[in-house]
Amino acid sequence: MKEFRPAKKRVEVTVGESVRILRELQELSQSQLSELTGIPQATISAIENGRINLGVERAKVLARALKCHPAVLVFPGWEVPLEHAA
């Protein structure tokens, strides 16, 4: 059986874009995410648009609301070696 090579990454995603993508996949508005996290909607907008840094504490709060690991938000371009991806 022929081995497959992993696909090359085609798009670079910023931290803010990863927050927006996860939020939109869960069909949440910025206002709804704000209600879930206690983070002001204006701050969520600024994070998504790269105007302010996410920060570790906000990453933890957002990750809990978006049901993902904080590293998914903080390191959106991180590649996991094949032997660790399972």
Secondary structure, 3 states (H helix, E strand, C coil): CCCCCCCCCCCCCCHHHHHHHHHHHCCCCHHHHHHHHCCCHHHHHHHHCCCCCCCHHHHHHHHHHHCCCHHHHHCCCCCCCHHHCC
